[in-house]
Amino acid sequence: MSKKFFIICISIVGALAVAAAAVAAFVIIKEKHKKDEAELEHYLDSAIQ
C-alpha cells in the first residue's frame, strides 16, 4: 500500500468524522431549542391562569 493512498484514506475518514460530529451537534442544538420552547410555552400558559 502506497503512502499516498494511506494519507487519502485517513483524510476521508477524518472528513467523515467531522461531518458526523457537525450533524450530531446540529441535532442536539435543535432538540434543546425545542425543549426550551416547550418549557417557555408551558411557563407562559401557567402564568396566564
mmCIF entry with sequence, helices, sheets and N, C-alpha, C, O atoms, coordinates in Angstrom:
data_MODEL
# 
_entry.id   MODEL 
# 
_entity.id                         1 
_entity.type                       polymer 
_entity.pdbx_number_of_molecules   1 
# 
_entity_poly.entity_id                      1 
_entity_poly.type                           'polypeptide(L)' 
_entity_poly.nstd_linkage                   no 
_entity_poly.nstd_monomer                   no 
_entity_poly.pdbx_seq_one_letter_code       MSKKFFIICISIVGALAVAAAAVAAFVIIKEKHKKDEAELEHYLDSAIQ 
_entity_poly.pdbx_seq_one_letter_code_can   MSKKFFIICISIVGALAVAAAAVAAFVIIKEKHKKDEAELEHYLDSAIQ 
_entity_poly.pdbx_strand_id                 A 
# 
loop_
_entity_poly_seq.entity_id 
_entity_poly_seq.num 
_entity_poly_seq.mon_id 
_entity_poly_seq.hetero 
1 1  MET n 
1 2  SER n 
1 3  LYS n 
1 4  LYS n 
1 5  PHE n 
1 6  PHE n 
1 7  ILE n 
1 8  ILE n 
1 9  CYS n 
1 10 ILE n 
1 11 SER n 
1 12 ILE n 
1 13 VAL n 
1 14 GLY n 
1 15 ALA n 
1 16 LEU n 
1 17 ALA n 
1 18 VAL n 
1 19 ALA n 
1 20 ALA n 
1 21 ALA n 
1 22 ALA n 
1 23 VAL n 
1 24 ALA n 
1 25 ALA n 
1 26 PHE n 
1 27 VAL n 
1 28 ILE n 
1 29 ILE n 
1 30 LYS n 
1 31 GLU n 
1 32 LYS n 
1 33 HIS n 
1 34 LYS n 
1 35 LYS n 
1 36 ASP n 
1 37 GLU n 
1 38 ALA n 
1 39 GLU n 
1 40 LEU n 
1 41 GLU n 
1 42 HIS n 
1 43 TYR n 
1 44 LEU n 
1 45 ASP n 
1 46 SER n 
1 47 ALA n 
1 48 ILE n 
1 49 GLN n 
# 
_struct_asym.id          A 
_struct_asym.entity_id   1 
# 
_struct_conf.conf_type_id            HELX_P 
_struct_conf.id                      HELX_P1 
_struct_conf.pdbx_PDB_helix_id       AA1 
_struct_conf.beg_label_comp_id       LYS 
_struct_conf.beg_label_asym_id       A 
_struct_conf.beg_label_seq_id        3 
_struct_conf.pdbx_beg_PDB_ins_code   ? 
_struct_conf.end_label_comp_id       ILE 
_struct_conf.end_label_asym_id       A 
_struct_conf.end_label_seq_id        48 
_struct_conf.pdbx_end_PDB_ins_code   ? 
_struct_conf.beg_auth_comp_id        LYS 
_struct_conf.beg_auth_asym_id        A 
_struct_conf.beg_auth_seq_id         3 
_struct_conf.end_auth_comp_id        ILE 
_struct_conf.end_auth_asym_id        A 
_struct_conf.end_auth_seq_id         48 
_struct_conf.pdbx_PDB_helix_class    1 
_struct_conf.details                 ? 
_struct_conf.pdbx_PDB_helix_length   46 
# 
_struct_conf_type.id          HELX_P 
_struct_conf_type.criteria    ? 
_struct_conf_type.reference   ? 
# 
loop_
_atom_site.group_PDB 
_atom_site.id 
_atom_site.type_symbol 
_atom_site.label_atom_id 
_atom_site.label_alt_id 
_atom_site.label_comp_id 
_atom_site.label_asym_id 
_atom_site.label_entity_id 
_atom_site.label_seq_id 
_atom_site.pdbx_PDB_ins_code 
_atom_site.Cartn_x 
_atom_site.Cartn_y 
_atom_site.Cartn_z 
_atom_site.occupancy 
_atom_site.B_iso_or_equiv 
_atom_site.pdbx_formal_charge 
_atom_site.auth_seq_id 
_atom_site.auth_comp_id 
_atom_site.auth_asym_id 
_atom_site.auth_atom_id 
_atom_site.pdbx_PDB_model_num 
ATOM 1   N N  . MET A 1 1  ? 0.851   -1.168 0.000  1.00 0.00 ? 1  MET A N  1 
ATOM 2   C CA . MET A 1 1  ? 0.000   0.000  0.000  1.00 0.00 ? 1  MET A CA 1 
ATOM 3   C C  . MET A 1 1  ? 0.900   1.236  0.000  1.00 0.00 ? 1  MET A C  1 
ATOM 4   O O  . MET A 1 1  ? 1.814   1.353  0.816  1.00 0.00 ? 1  MET A O  1 
ATOM 5   N N  . SER A 1 2  ? 0.633   2.134  -0.906 1.00 0.00 ? 2  SER A N  1 
ATOM 6   C CA . SER A 1 2  ? 1.490   3.317  -1.002 1.00 0.00 ? 2  SER A CA 1 
ATOM 7   C C  . SER A 1 2  ? 1.142   4.331  0.090  1.00 0.00 ? 2  SER A C  1 
ATOM 8   O O  . SER A 1 2  ? 0.045   4.322  0.649  1.00 0.00 ? 2  SER A O  1 
ATOM 9   N N  . LYS A 1 3  ? 2.086   5.180  0.367  1.00 0.00 ? 3  LYS A N  1 
ATOM 10  C CA . LYS A 1 3  ? 1.921   6.179  1.412  1.00 0.00 ? 3  LYS A CA 1 
ATOM 11  C C  . LYS A 1 3  ? 0.826   7.186  1.035  1.00 0.00 ? 3  LYS A C  1 
ATOM 12  O O  . LYS A 1 3  ? 0.079   7.642  1.900  1.00 0.00 ? 3  LYS A O  1 
ATOM 13  N N  . LYS A 1 4  ? 0.732   7.530  -0.247 1.00 0.00 ? 4  LYS A N  1 
ATOM 14  C CA . LYS A 1 4  ? -0.263  8.488  -0.712 1.00 0.00 ? 4  LYS A CA 1 
ATOM 15  C C  . LYS A 1 4  ? -1.688  7.940  -0.507 1.00 0.00 ? 4  LYS A C  1 
ATOM 16  O O  . LYS A 1 4  ? -2.582  8.672  -0.081 1.00 0.00 ? 4  LYS A O  1 
ATOM 17  N N  . PHE A 1 5  ? -1.888  6.659  -0.811 1.00 0.00 ? 5  PHE A N  1 
ATOM 18  C CA . PHE A 1 5  ? -3.196  6.034  -0.632 1.00 0.00 ? 5  PHE A CA 1 
ATOM 19  C C  . PHE A 1 5  ? -3.595  6.029  0.844  1.00 0.00 ? 5  PHE A C  1 
ATOM 20  O O  . PHE A 1 5  ? -4.752  6.273  1.185  1.00 0.00 ? 5  PHE A O  1 
ATOM 21  N N  . PHE A 1 6  ? -2.632  5.750  1.704  1.00 0.00 ? 6  PHE A N  1 
ATOM 22  C CA . PHE A 1 6  ? -2.880  5.742  3.149  1.00 0.00 ? 6  PHE A CA 1 
ATOM 23  C C  . PHE A 1 6  ? -3.294  7.131  3.630  1.00 0.00 ? 6  PHE A C  1 
ATOM 24  O O  . PHE A 1 6  ? -4.225  7.253  4.426  1.00 0.00 ? 6  PHE A O  1 
ATOM 25  N N  . ILE A 1 7  ? -2.629  8.158  3.167  1.00 0.00 ? 7  ILE A N  1 
ATOM 26  C CA . ILE A 1 7  ? -2.949  9.537  3.548  1.00 0.00 ? 7  ILE A CA 1 
ATOM 27  C C  . ILE A 1 7  ? -4.346  9.910  3.068  1.00 0.00 ? 7  ILE A C  1 
ATOM 28  O O  . ILE A 1 7  ? -5.094  10.568 3.791  1.00 0.00 ? 7  ILE A O  1 
ATOM 29  N N  . ILE A 1 8  ? -4.703  9.500  1.862  1.00 0.00 ? 8  ILE A N  1 
ATOM 30  C CA . ILE A 1 8  ? -6.033  9.792  1.326  1.00 0.00 ? 8  ILE A CA 1 
ATOM 31  C C  . ILE A 1 8  ? -7.110  9.096  2.158  1.00 0.00 ? 8  ILE A C  1 
ATOM 32  O O  . ILE A 1 8  ? -8.142  9.695  2.462  1.00 0.00 ? 8  ILE A O  1 
ATOM 33  N N  . CYS A 1 9  ? -6.879  7.853  2.523  1.00 0.00 ? 9  CYS A N  1 
ATOM 34  C CA . CYS A 1 9  ? -7.847  7.112  3.342  1.00 0.00 ? 9  CYS A CA 1 
ATOM 35  C C  . CYS A 1 9  ? -8.037  7.768  4.707  1.00 0.00 ? 9  CYS A C  1 
ATOM 36  O O  . CYS A 1 9  ? -9.166  7.915  5.176  1.00 0.00 ? 9  CYS A O  1 
ATOM 37  N N  . ILE A 1 10 ? -6.948  8.157  5.335  1.00 0.00 ? 10 ILE A N  1 
ATOM 38  C CA . ILE A 1 10 ? -7.028  8.825  6.634  1.00 0.00 ? 10 ILE A CA 1 
ATOM 39  C C  . ILE A 1 10 ? -7.769  10.155 6.501  1.00 0.00 ? 10 ILE A C  1 
ATOM 40  O O  . ILE A 1 10 ? -8.550  10.519 7.381  1.00 0.00 ? 10 ILE A O  1 
ATOM 41  N N  . SER A 1 11 ? -7.530  10.877 5.417  1.00 0.00 ? 11 SER A N  1 
ATOM 42  C CA . SER A 1 11 ? -8.215  12.149 5.185  1.00 0.00 ? 11 SER A CA 1 
ATOM 43  C C  . SER A 1 11 ? -9.713  11.947 5.012  1.00 0.00 ? 11 SER A C  1 
ATOM 44  O O  . SER A 1 11 ? -10.506 12.726 5.539  1.00 0.00 ? 11 SER A O  1 
ATOM 45  N N  . ILE A 1 12 ? -10.104 10.926 4.290  1.00 0.00 ? 12 ILE A N  1 
ATOM 46  C CA . ILE A 1 12 ? -11.526 10.640 4.084  1.00 0.00 ? 12 ILE A CA 1 
ATOM 47  C C  . ILE A 1 12 ? -12.194 10.268 5.398  1.00 0.00 ? 12 ILE A C  1 
ATOM 48  O O  . ILE A 1 12 ? -13.285 10.752 5.699  1.00 0.00 ? 12 ILE A O  1 
ATOM 49  N N  . VAL A 1 13 ? -11.549 9.416  6.181  1.00 0.00 ? 13 VAL A N  1 
ATOM 50  C CA . VAL A 1 13 ? -12.104 9.025  7.484  1.00 0.00 ? 13 VAL A CA 1 
ATOM 51  C C  . VAL A 1 13 ? -12.229 10.251 8.389  1.00 0.00 ? 13 VAL A C  1 
ATOM 52  O O  . VAL A 1 13 ? -13.231 10.404 9.087  1.00 0.00 ? 13 VAL A O  1 
ATOM 53  N N  . GLY A 1 14 ? -11.242 11.104 8.381  1.00 0.00 ? 14 GLY A N  1 
ATOM 54  C CA . GLY A 1 14 ? -11.294 12.326 9.191  1.00 0.00 ? 14 GLY A CA 1 
ATOM 55  C C  . GLY A 1 14 ? -12.423 13.246 8.760  1.00 0.00 ? 14 GLY A C  1 
ATOM 56  O O  . GLY A 1 14 ? -13.129 13.805 9.599  1.00 0.00 ? 14 GLY A O  1 
ATOM 57  N N  . ALA A 1 15 ? -12.595 13.403 7.452  1.00 0.00 ? 15 ALA A N  1 
ATOM 58  C CA . ALA A 1 15 ? -13.667 14.255 6.945  1.00 0.00 ? 15 ALA A CA 1 
ATOM 59  C C  . ALA A 1 15 ? -15.037 13.690 7.332  1.00 0.00 ? 15 ALA A C  1 
ATOM 60  O O  . ALA A 1 15 ? -15.938 14.446 7.694  1.00 0.00 ? 15 ALA A O  1 
ATOM 61  N N  . LEU A 1 16 ? -15.195 12.379 7.259  1.00 0.00 ? 16 LEU A N  1 
ATOM 62  C CA . LEU A 1 16 ? -16.458 11.763 7.659  1.00 0.00 ? 16 LEU A CA 1 
ATOM 63  C C  . LEU A 1 16 ? -16.715 11.955 9.145  1.00 0.00 ? 16 LEU A C  1 
ATOM 64  O O  . LEU A 1 16 ? -17.855 12.187 9.549  1.00 0.00 ? 16 LEU A O  1 
ATOM 65  N N  . ALA A 1 17 ? -15.680 11.862 9.958  1.00 0.00 ? 17 ALA A N  1 
ATOM 66  C CA . ALA A 1 17 ? -15.832 12.066 11.400 1.00 0.00 ? 17 ALA A CA 1 
ATOM 67  C C  . ALA A 1 17 ? -16.250 13.506 11.704 1.00 0.00 ? 17 ALA A C  1 
ATOM 68  O O  . ALA A 1 17 ? -17.098 13.740 12.565 1.00 0.00 ? 17 ALA A O  1 
ATOM 69  N N  . VAL A 1 18 ? -15.665 14.451 11.009 1.00 0.00 ? 18 VAL A N  1 
ATOM 70  C CA . VAL A 1 18 ? -16.029 15.861 11.203 1.00 0.00 ? 18 VAL A CA 1 
ATOM 71  C C  . VAL A 1 18 ? -17.481 16.091 10.787 1.00 0.00 ? 18 VAL A C  1 
ATOM 72  O O  . VAL A 1 18 ? -18.224 16.781 11.485 1.00 0.00 ? 18 VAL A O  1 
ATOM 73  N N  . ALA A 1 19 ? -17.884 15.522 9.664  1.00 0.00 ? 19 ALA A N  1 
ATOM 74  C CA . ALA A 1 19 ? -19.265 15.679 9.205  1.00 0.00 ? 19 ALA A CA 1 
ATOM 75  C C  . ALA A 1 19 ? -20.246 15.062 10.202 1.00 0.00 ? 19 ALA A C  1 
ATOM 76  O O  . ALA A 1 19 ? -21.288 15.651 10.489 1.00 0.00 ? 19 ALA A O  1 
ATOM 77  N N  . ALA A 1 20 ? -19.924 13.890 10.726 1.00 0.00 ? 20 ALA A N  1 
ATOM 78  C CA . ALA A 1 20 ? -20.799 13.234 11.703 1.00 0.00 ? 20 ALA A CA 1 
ATOM 79  C C  . ALA A 1 20 ? -20.907 14.064 12.977 1.00 0.00 ? 20 ALA A C  1 
ATOM 80  O O  . ALA A 1 20 ? -21.990 14.184 13.550 1.00 0.00 ? 20 ALA A O  1 
ATOM 81  N N  . ALA A 1 21 ? -19.810 14.630 13.417 1.00 0.00 ? 21 ALA A N  1 
ATOM 82  C CA . ALA A 1 21 ? -19.836 15.471 14.621 1.00 0.00 ? 21 ALA A CA 1 
ATOM 83  C C  . ALA A 1 21 ? -20.673 16.722 14.392 1.00 0.00 ? 21 ALA A C  1 
ATOM 84  O O  . ALA A 1 21 ? -21.404 17.146 15.287 1.00 0.00 ? 21 ALA A O  1 
ATOM 85  N N  . ALA A 1 22 ? -20.577 17.315 13.215 1.00 0.00 ? 22 ALA A N  1 
ATOM 86  C CA . ALA A 1 22 ? -21.363 18.506 12.901 1.00 0.00 ? 22 ALA A CA 1 
ATOM 87  C C  . ALA A 1 22 ? -22.859 18.187 12.887 1.00 0.00 ? 22 ALA A C  1 
ATOM 88  O O  . ALA A 1 22 ? -23.664 18.953 13.417 1.00 0.00 ? 22 ALA A O  1 
ATOM 89  N N  . VAL A 1 23 ? -23.223 17.074 12.291 1.00 0.00 ? 23 VAL A N  1 
ATOM 90  C CA . VAL A 1 23 ? -24.634 16.674 12.253 1.00 0.00 ? 23 VAL A CA 1 
ATOM 91  C C  . VAL A 1 23 ? -25.146 16.391 13.665 1.00 0.00 ? 23 VAL A C  1 
ATOM 92  O O  . VAL A 1 23 ? -26.255 16.796 14.014 1.00 0.00 ? 23 VAL A O  1 
ATOM 93  N N  . ALA A 1 24 ? -24.356 15.706 14.467 1.00 0.00 ? 24 ALA A N  1 
ATOM 94  C CA . ALA A 1 24 ? -24.761 15.406 15.840 1.00 0.00 ? 24 ALA A CA 1 
ATOM 95  C C  . ALA A 1 24 ? -24.946 16.697 16.642 1.00 0.00 ? 24 ALA A C  1 
ATOM 96  O O  . ALA A 1 24 ? -25.922 16.827 17.381 1.00 0.00 ? 24 ALA A O  1 
ATOM 97  N N  . ALA A 1 25 ? -24.040 17.632 16.508 1.00 0.00 ? 25 ALA A N  1 
ATOM 98  C CA . ALA A 1 25 ? -24.155 18.904 17.226 1.00 0.00 ? 25 ALA A CA 1 
ATOM 99  C C  . ALA A 1 25 ? -25.400 19.661 16.779 1.00 0.00 ? 25 ALA A C  1 
ATOM 100 O O  . ALA A 1 25 ? -26.100 20.241 17.609 1.00 0.00 ? 25 ALA A O  1 
ATOM 101 N N  . PHE A 1 26 ? -25.682 19.662 15.488 1.00 0.00 ? 26 PHE A N  1 
ATOM 102 C CA . PHE A 1 26 ? -26.864 20.341 14.961 1.00 0.00 ? 26 PHE A CA 1 
ATOM 103 C C  . PHE A 1 26 ? -28.138 19.734 15.546 1.00 0.00 ? 26 PHE A C  1 
ATOM 104 O O  . PHE A 1 26 ? -29.038 20.462 15.964 1.00 0.00 ? 26 PHE A O  1 
ATOM 105 N N  . VAL A 1 27 ? -28.214 18.411 15.574 1.00 0.00 ? 27 VAL A N  1 
ATOM 106 C CA . VAL A 1 27 ? -29.402 17.730 16.098 1.00 0.00 ? 27 VAL A CA 1 
ATOM 107 C C  . VAL A 1 27 ? -29.570 18.017 17.590 1.00 0.00 ? 27 VAL A C  1 
ATOM 108 O O  . VAL A 1 27 ? -30.682 18.274 18.051 1.00 0.00 ? 27 VAL A O  1 
ATOM 109 N N  . ILE A 1 28 ? -28.485 17.975 18.332 1.00 0.00 ? 28 ILE A N  1 
ATOM 110 C CA . ILE A 1 28 ? -28.554 18.243 19.778 1.00 0.00 ? 28 ILE A CA 1 
ATOM 111 C C  . ILE A 1 28 ? -29.031 19.670 20.037 1.00 0.00 ? 28 ILE A C  1 
ATOM 112 O O  . ILE A 1 28 ? -29.867 19.891 20.912 1.00 0.00 ? 28 ILE A O  1 
ATOM 113 N N  . ILE A 1 29 ? -28.512 20.630 19.292 1.00 0.00 ? 29 ILE A N  1 
ATOM 114 C CA . ILE A 1 29 ? -28.913 22.027 19.471 1.00 0.00 ? 29 ILE A CA 1 
ATOM 115 C C  . ILE A 1 29 ? -30.382 22.211 19.115 1.00 0.00 ? 29 ILE A C  1 
ATOM 116 O O  . ILE A 1 29 ? -31.102 22.921 19.817 1.00 0.00 ? 29 ILE A O  1 
ATOM 117 N N  . LYS A 1 30 ? -30.832 21.585 18.041 1.00 0.00 ? 30 LYS A N  1 
ATOM 118 C CA . LYS A 1 30 ? -32.240 21.696 17.642 1.00 0.00 ? 30 LYS A CA 1 
ATOM 119 C C  . LYS A 1 30 ? -33.154 21.095 18.711 1.00 0.00 ? 30 LYS A C  1 
ATOM 120 O O  . LYS A 1 30 ? -34.190 21.677 19.032 1.00 0.00 ? 30 LYS A O  1 
ATOM 121 N N  . GLU A 1 31 ? -32.784 19.939 19.265 1.00 0.00 ? 31 GLU A N  1 
ATOM 122 C CA . GLU A 1 31 ? -33.594 19.306 20.303 1.00 0.00 ? 31 GLU A CA 1 
ATOM 123 C C  . GLU A 1 31 ? -33.652 20.180 21.552 1.00 0.00 ? 31 GLU A C  1 
ATOM 124 O O  . GLU A 1 31 ? -34.710 20.307 22.169 1.00 0.00 ? 31 GLU A O  1 
ATOM 125 N N  . LYS A 1 32 ? -32.537 20.775 21.926 1.00 0.00 ? 32 LYS A N  1 
ATOM 126 C CA . LYS A 1 32 ? -32.516 21.654 23.100 1.00 0.00 ? 32 LYS A CA 1 
ATOM 127 C C  . LYS A 1 32 ? -33.399 22.871 22.855 1.00 0.00 ? 32 LYS A C  1 
ATOM 128 O O  . LYS A 1 32 ? -34.119 23.309 23.752 1.00 0.00 ? 32 LYS A O  1 
ATOM 129 N N  . HIS A 1 33 ? -33.344 23.411 21.654 1.00 0.00 ? 33 HIS A N  1 
ATOM 130 C CA . HIS A 1 33 ? -34.171 24.576 21.321 1.00 0.00 ? 33 HIS A CA 1 
ATOM 131 C C  . HIS A 1 33 ? -35.658 24.214 21.414 1.00 0.00 ? 33 HIS A C  1 
ATOM 132 O O  . HIS A 1 33 ? -36.454 24.992 21.939 1.00 0.00 ? 33 HIS A O  1 
ATOM 133 N N  . LYS A 1 34 ? -36.030 23.039 20.907 1.00 0.00 ? 34 LYS A N  1 
ATOM 134 C CA . LYS A 1 34 ? -37.427 22.594 21.001 1.00 0.00 ? 34 LYS A CA 1 
ATOM 135 C C  . LYS A 1 34 ? -37.852 22.458 22.461 1.00 0.00 ? 34 LYS A C  1 
ATOM 136 O O  . LYS A 1 34 ? -38.945 22.880 22.839 1.00 0.00 ? 34 LYS A O  1 
ATOM 137 N N  . LYS A 1 35 ? -36.979 21.867 23.279 1.00 0.00 ? 35 LYS A N  1 
ATOM 138 C CA . LYS A 1 35 ? -37.284 21.677 24.695 1.00 0.00 ? 35 LYS A CA 1 
ATOM 139 C C  . LYS A 1 35 ? -37.447 23.019 25.393 1.00 0.00 ? 35 LYS A C  1 
ATOM 140 O O  . LYS A 1 35 ? -38.377 23.200 26.180 1.00 0.00 ? 35 LYS A O  1 
ATOM 141 N N  . ASP A 1 36 ? -36.551 23.960 25.112 1.00 0.00 ? 36 ASP A N  1 
ATOM 142 C CA . ASP A 1 36 ? -36.641 25.286 25.720 1.00 0.00 ? 36 ASP A CA 1 
ATOM 143 C C  . ASP A 1 36 ? -37.929 25.989 25.310 1.00 0.00 ? 36 ASP A C  1 
ATOM 144 O O  . ASP A 1 36 ? -38.570 26.634 26.140 1.00 0.00 ? 36 ASP A O  1 
ATOM 145 N N  . GLU A 1 37 ? -38.315 25.874 24.046 1.00 0.00 ? 37 GLU A N  1 
ATOM 146 C CA . GLU A 1 37 ? -39.549 26.486 23.566 1.00 0.00 ? 37 GLU A CA 1 
ATOM 147 C C  . GLU A 1 37 ? -40.759 25.881 24.265 1.00 0.00 ? 37 GLU A C  1 
ATOM 148 O O  . GLU A 1 37 ? -41.679 26.606 24.646 1.00 0.00 ? 37 GLU A O  1 
ATOM 149 N N  . ALA A 1 38 ? -40.769 24.566 24.436 1.00 0.00 ? 38 ALA A N  1 
ATOM 150 C CA . ALA A 1 38 ? -41.885 23.894 25.099 1.00 0.00 ? 38 ALA A CA 1 
ATOM 151 C C  . ALA A 1 38 ? -41.975 24.321 26.561 1.00 0.00 ? 38 ALA A C  1 
ATOM 152 O O  . ALA A 1 38 ? -43.070 24.557 27.072 1.00 0.00 ? 38 ALA A O  1 
ATOM 153 N N  . GLU A 1 39 ? -40.836 24.421 27.234 1.00 0.00 ? 39 GLU A N  1 
ATOM 154 C CA . GLU A 1 39 ? -40.832 24.853 28.634 1.00 0.00 ? 39 GLU A CA 1 
ATOM 155 C C  . GLU A 1 39 ? -41.313 26.294 28.759 1.00 0.00 ? 39 GLU A C  1 
ATOM 156 O O  . GLU A 1 39 ? -42.059 26.620 29.682 1.00 0.00 ? 39 GLU A O  1 
ATOM 157 N N  . LEU A 1 40 ? -40.893 27.159 27.840 1.00 0.00 ? 40 LEU A N  1 
ATOM 158 C CA . LEU A 1 40 ? -41.322 28.555 27.867 1.00 0.00 ? 40 LEU A CA 1 
ATOM 159 C C  . LEU A 1 40 ? -42.826 28.652 27.620 1.00 0.00 ? 40 LEU A C  1 
ATOM 160 O O  . LEU A 1 40 ? -43.519 29.415 28.293 1.00 0.00 ? 40 LEU A O  1 
ATOM 161 N N  . GLU A 1 41 ? -43.326 27.886 26.665 1.00 0.00 ? 41 GLU A N  1 
ATOM 162 C CA . GLU A 1 41 ? -44.755 27.902 26.380 1.00 0.00 ? 41 GLU A CA 1 
ATOM 163 C C  . GLU A 1 41 ? -45.554 27.421 27.591 1.00 0.00 ? 41 GLU A C  1 
ATOM 164 O O  . GLU A 1 41 ? -46.584 28.005 27.927 1.00 0.00 ? 41 GLU A O  1 
ATOM 165 N N  . HIS A 1 42 ? -45.085 26.366 28.241 1.00 0.00 ? 42 HIS A N  1 
ATOM 166 C CA . HIS A 1 42 ? -45.753 25.859 29.438 1.00 0.00 ? 42 HIS A CA 1 
ATOM 167 C C  . HIS A 1 42 ? -45.739 26.921 30.546 1.00 0.00 ? 42 HIS A C  1 
ATOM 168 O O  . HIS A 1 42 ? -46.749 27.136 31.216 1.00 0.00 ? 42 HIS A O  1 
ATOM 169 N N  . TYR A 1 43 ? -44.602 27.575 30.734 1.00 0.00 ? 43 TYR A N  1 
ATOM 170 C CA . TYR A 1 43 ? -44.481 28.615 31.761 1.00 0.00 ? 43 TYR A CA 1 
ATOM 171 C C  . TYR A 1 43 ? -45.444 29.763 31.479 1.00 0.00 ? 43 TYR A C  1 
ATOM 172 O O  . TYR A 1 43 ? -46.119 30.250 32.386 1.00 0.00 ? 43 TYR A O  1 
ATOM 173 N N  . LEU A 1 44 ? -45.507 30.195 30.212 1.00 0.00 ? 44 LEU A N  1 
ATOM 174 C CA . LEU A 1 44 ? -46.389 31.295 29.874 1.00 0.00 ? 44 LEU A CA 1 
ATOM 175 C C  . LEU A 1 44 ? -47.860 30.904 30.036 1.00 0.00 ? 44 LEU A C  1 
ATOM 176 O O  . LEU A 1 44 ? -48.669 31.711 30.495 1.00 0.00 ? 44 LEU A O  1 
ATOM 177 N N  . ASP A 1 45 ? -48.203 29.689 29.668 1.00 0.00 ? 45 ASP A N  1 
ATOM 178 C CA . ASP A 1 45 ? -49.579 29.228 29.854 1.00 0.00 ? 45 ASP A CA 1 
ATOM 179 C C  . ASP A 1 45 ? -49.927 29.167 31.333 1.00 0.00 ? 45 ASP A C  1 
ATOM 180 O O  . ASP A 1 45 ? -51.042 29.516 31.720 1.00 0.00 ? 45 ASP A O  1 
ATOM 181 N N  . SER A 1 46 ? -49.003 28.736 32.150 1.00 0.00 ? 46 SER A N  1 
ATOM 182 C CA . SER A 1 46 ? -49.239 28.644 33.595 1.00 0.00 ? 46 SER A CA 1 
ATOM 183 C C  . SER A 1 46 ? -49.344 30.036 34.222 1.00 0.00 ? 46 SER A C  1 
ATOM 184 O O  . SER A 1 46 ? -50.121 30.239 35.155 1.00 0.00 ? 46 SER A O  1 
ATOM 185 N N  . ALA A 1 47 ? -48.570 30.986 33.717 1.00 0.00 ? 47 ALA A N  1 
ATOM 186 C CA . ALA A 1 47 ? -48.558 32.340 34.283 1.00 0.00 ? 47 ALA A CA 1 
ATOM 187 C C  . ALA A 1 47 ? -49.842 33.078 33.954 1.00 0.00 ? 47 ALA A C  1 
ATOM 188 O O  . ALA A 1 47 ? -50.273 33.934 34.726 1.00 0.00 ? 47 ALA A O  1 
ATOM 189 N N  . ILE A 1 48 ? -50.457 32.767 32.833 1.00 0.00 ? 48 ILE A N  1 
ATOM 190 C CA . ILE A 1 48 ? -51.685 33.449 32.437 1.00 0.00 ? 48 ILE A CA 1 
ATOM 191 C C  . ILE A 1 48 ? -52.846 33.061 33.341 1.00 0.00 ? 48 ILE A C  1 
ATOM 192 O O  . ILE A 1 48 ? -53.698 33.896 33.644 1.00 0.00 ? 48 ILE A O  1 
ATOM 193 N N  . GLN A 1 49 ? -52.892 31.816 33.773 1.00 0.00 ? 49 GLN A N  1 
ATOM 194 C CA . GLN A 1 49 ? -54.019 31.334 34.577 1.00 0.00 ? 49 GLN A CA 1 
ATOM 195 C C  . GLN A 1 49 ? -53.997 31.841 35.962 1.00 0.00 ? 49 GLN A C  1 
ATOM 196 O O  . GLN A 1 49 ? -54.884 31.517 36.752 1.00 0.00 ? 49 GLN A O  1 
# 
